[in-house]
Amino acid sequence: MIKHSTFVMFTSLALFTLSNSVNAGQLEKDVEELRLPLASKTMPRIVDRYQDVTEGLNNKLSSATDELAITQMVASEGHRLWLQAVKDVQSGHTDDRALYWSRLMMRESLKTQRVGYNIAPWQREILVSAIEKTSRGFSDIHFKTDTRIKILLTGFDPFFLDKDIGQSNPSGVTALALDGYQFNIDGKIAQIETVMIPVRFADFDKGIIESLLTPIYRDNRVDMIFTVSMGREQFDIERFPARNRSADAPDNLNVLTGASKTNPLPPMLNNQPLTGPEFVEFSLPIAAMQKEKGHWQVNDNHQVSTIDRGQFEAKSLNELQNETSVEGSGGGYLSNEISYRSILLMQQFGRNIPIGHIHTPKVKGYDSQAEHDIVEQIKVMIAAAAASL
């Protein structure tokens, strides 16, 4: 007969082993997720704004027993978060930060929380990928049947958060405010669909922009594309995006590319340096976009920088043919890169639609009124551009 103390020891050991088995395969939290404690302390109402969604995910994880069902559940919860943020902003809460921080909370749970079955690290990575895609609107690009003019717009996450943990991004607010927005152009219904892009070099190197836009170009799904990010003092429409990275600035994972203004480097795609011309040119109807006046000036920005000539105002794409790019009109960071990759891919597919990058006026931290006004002026610019089709 087994003594009581021995039975207790064996039972405890079995439970410990089972617990470790079920909780095995945790993933390490990354730099973005490690900022969560400071964000929760600094702005708890923002971080916890969608607490019902994040807690709902946690509860479902702990009771999950089926791999396929949990993947579908996670995708559904990510989509739910996206829809909640869109509804929130379109109801008048002009703030993109709750979506960003809630997504990170969900990622953290998927990486570390005990799940109701023995889950491997690679399975956790699949779940993190699912939450990334669906909570950014990537699976929610749906144009209504009566739409005649289809427009895609991208925004970015908040960034430079080690400088200001409460930083917002007007481009993200714009994406949330305009998702599904319909308006009338000469009796034709126009509709905007939007997605949110991470501020991470690795995602760009892995082809996030090409993955998003390849089916759109291949199937000729949209009539116009706007990439949007936060920029300078006014609105800048960036005429000549450049191939190379040159900004000596970290992404949201605090990664530096090694690129600089004296050592510009091309980004990667398929584990190879991205190939293409040093500069490309936007195809937006800039004159129409500049006609509508708003709070800020709208500039057709021709400023570029090259190895041989430094910074100058390029008059034409032909003038840039034999130059080595340092900065495009949109700089040497991811805002320039998203525009370059979008235009380059369109050309590779042989498409010819209006496409280009809008740099919004910058905001310090968070400014509800300024970001509302930025969204309203972008609405007017897009309507003017759509009317030119």
N, C-alpha and C positions, 0 to 999 in steps of 0.2 A: 504494500500500500504506500502511495506517495504521501509524505507528510504535508500538512497544510502550508508550512512555510516554503517547501520546495515547489508545491503547486502554484503558490502565489508568484514565486520567482519565475517559473516557466511561463505562467500566464502573462506576467509583465513583460518578459522578454519577447513573447510572441506579439503582444500588442505594440511594443516598441518597433519590432521588425516590420510589422504591417504598416505602422505609421510612417516609418522611413520609406517603405516601398511605395506607398501611395503618394508620399510627398517628395519622392525622388525626382531628379531631373529638373530642379529649379534652374532658371536662367538668371544671370546676373543683371541687376538693374543698370541702365546706362545713365549717362550724364544728365539727360533730360529728366528722367524719372527721379534721380537723386536730388533734383531741385524742389521736389514736391513738399518736403517738410517746411522749407523756408516760405514757399508760396502759401501753404496752408496757414502758417503763422502770420504772414503779412496781409493776406486777403482771403480769409476763410470763406466769406460769402460768395466770392467768385469761384474758388476751387470746389466748393460744395453745392454750387447752384443746381447741378443735375445729379444730386445725391441719389435720387430715386433710381436713376439709370445705372449708376455705378454700383449701388448696393444690390440692385436686381441681378446684375451680372455675377456678383460675388455669391449670392444665394444659389444661383443656378449652377455655378461651378462646383460648389461643395456637394451638391446632390447628383451631379452628372455621372452616368455610368456607361455611356455609349459614345464612341469617338466621332461618328458621323453626326449624331444629334448635337453634340457639344459644338462642333464646327459650325453647323447651321445656326445654333443658338447664338454663338458669339458674333457671327456676321449680322444676324438680326438685331442684336443689341447695339452693335456699332452703327447700323443704319438708323436705329431709334435715336441714338445720340445726335447724329447729323440732323435728323428731322426736328428734334427738339431745339437744337441751336438755331436752325433756320426759322422756326416758328417764333422763337424768343426774339431774335433780332427784328424780324418783320412785324412783331407786335410792338416795337418801339424801344426795346432794350438794346441799344446800339453798342454791342460789346462782343468781341470774338474770343476773349480770354477764357471764358468758362468752357468752351468746347476744347480748347487746347489742353487745359489742365485736367479736365475730366477724361480725355483720351489717355493721358499719361497715367492716371489712376487706374484705368481699365487695363492698360498695358502692364502695369506693375502687378495687378492681381493675376493676370494670365501668366506672368513669369514666375510668380512665387507662391500663389495660394494653393492649398491642398485641394486636390480634385478627387471626385468620388471613385476614381479608378487609377491604376498604375500608369502614369503618363510619362512619356519620354521627352527629353529636351526638344527633339525635332518636332514633336507634336505641339509643344508649347509655341514654337516658332511659327508654325502654321496658324495658330490661333491669334498670335500677335499680328501677323500679316493680314488676317481677316479683319481685325478691328481697325487696322490702319486704312485699309481700302474702303471699308464701308462707312467709317466715321469721317471720311474726307469727301464723301459724295461721289466717289468713283463708280459706285454701282447704282447711282441715282440720276443718271443722265437720261431723262425721258422727255421728249417733246410731244406735246398734245397733237392730236390728229389735224386740228385746224391751223397749225402753225405753218406759215409760209416762209418766214425768215428765221432761221435757226442760228443762234449765237452761243458760243462757248466762252466762258470767262473763268480764269484761274486767279486765286488769291494765295497768299502765303501765311504760314504760322507767324506768331510773334517771334522776334529774334533779339539777339544781344541781351539776353535775360540776366547775365551776370552783371551787367551795368545797371539794369533796372528790372527787377523781378516782375514788376507790374506793367511792363510794356505791352501795348496793344499794337495791332497792325491794321491800318485802314484798308489794306487790300483784302484782308481776311473778313473784315466787317462788310466790305463790298460784296464779296462772294456770298456771304450768308444773306445779305439784304436782297440780292438780286436773283437768287436761285428760284427758278420757276416764274420769274416776273414776265408778264405779257404786256405788250403795248401795240397800238395800231399805227401803221404807216400806210397812208393812202389806201385804206380799206383792207390792207393785208396785216394779219396777225404776226407779230414778231415775238419770240420768246428767248429768254436767256436761261441757260443751264450752267451751273458752276461747280467747281471742285476746289479743294484746299491742298496746297502743295507744301511738303515739309522743307525746312531750311537745313538740309543735310546733304553734303557733297556725295556721300555714298549712294544715296537714292538716285541722284542724277547719273552717277557713274554706272549704276545698274540698269539705267534706261527707263526710269519712271515716266519721263515725258514721252519717249518713243512708245512705250506701252499704252499710254493714255491716248495718244493721237494716231497711232497706226490704223486702228479700225475706223476712226473718224475720217481720215484722209482716204483710206482704201475704199470705203463705202460711200464717200461723198455725203457725209451726214450733216455737216454744218455749212453755213454761208459766210461766217465771219468768226474770228477768234481774237480775243483780247487777253493778254497776260498782264497782270497788275501786281505792283509791289509798292512799298513805301520808299519815297525818294528824298527830294530836296525841298526847296521852299515853295515852288509852284508845281503845276502839272507839267511833266515833260513827256512827250511822245517820242520814243527813242528810235531815230531813223536808221542808224547803222549798228546793229548788234555785231559783236566780235566773237571769234571762236575761242580765244584764249581767256583763261582765268589770270587775274593779276592782283586781286585784292588780298592784302595781307591781313585778313580778318577771319575769325573762327566761325564755324557753323554752330548749330544748336547742340552739337555733341562736343564742342570745343576742338574740332579737328581743323588743322591748318593744312593746306594743300602743298605748301612749299613754294607756291607761286608768289610773285611780287612784280612790281612795275619794271624792275630790271631783269626779272626772270619769269616772263609770262609762260604759262603752261597750258596745253590743251586739256580739256576734260577727257574722261574715258567713256567708252561704250563697247560692250562685249569684250572687256579686258584688253582693249586696244585704244590708243589715242583716237579721239573723235576726228574723222577726216572731213574736210570741207574747205570752202574758201575762207580767207581771213576775216572777211566782212560779208554780211548780207544786208538787204534793205527791206524795211517794212513796206506793206502795201495798203495801209489804212488811208481813208479819204481825209487827210489831215486838214485841208482847207475847210471842209464842211464841219469838222469837229471844232475848229477854232472860231467859227462864226458865232456859235452860241456862247454868250458871255455868262460868267459866273463869278463866284467870290475870288477865284484864283485865275491867273493868266495860264493859258495853254500854249506851251512852247513846242515847236518842231525842232527837236534838239539834234544838231549835226555834229556835236563835239565828239571827237575820237582821240585816241592816243596810239602811236606806233613807235617801234624801236628807233627808227631813223629820224622821225620828224617830231617826236614828242607829242604834245597835245595841240590840236588845231581843229578848225571847223572844215569838215569835208564838204565839198560842193556836189560830189557825185560818187557813186559806187565805183565807177571807172577809175577815178583818182586814187582809189585804195587798192587797186589790183596787185601792185608789186610791193605792198607794205606788209610788215609783220605786226599783227595786232597786239596791243597791250590792253587797251580798254575800248569797248564799244561805246556808243552814245549812252548806254545804260550802265556804264562802269565795267568792273572786272569781277563782279560777284555773281550770285545765282540769279539775280533779276536780269542781268544781261544774258546769262546762259539760257534761261528758259525761253527767251525770245529768239536767240540764235538757233537753238535746237528745234523750236517750233517751225521757224521759217525754213530751215535747211530740210527738215523732213517733208514739208509741203512741196518743196522743189523736187525732192527725190521721187515723190509720188506723181509729179507732173500736174499738180493742182495749182489753181490760181485764184485764191480768195483773199479778201482783205484780212490782214493779220498784223499784229504789232503789239508793242508794250507800252503801257501807261504807268509812269511813275507818279504816285500821288504826292501831295504835300506831306511832309513828315509831321508826326505828332510826338510830343514828349510824354512818355508814360501812357496815359489814357485821357482822351478829351472827347466826351460824348457829342458835344455840339459840333466840333470841327469834323469829327468822323461822319456824323450825319450829313453835314454840308458837302463833304467829299463824295459820299455816295450819291447825293442828289445831282452834283455836277457831272459825275460819271454817267448817270442815267441820261442826262441831256446830250452828252457827247456820243453815247452809243446810239441814241435815237437819231441824231444827226447823221451818224455814219450809216445806219441802216437805211435811212431815207435816200442815200446816194446809190443804193444797189439797183 
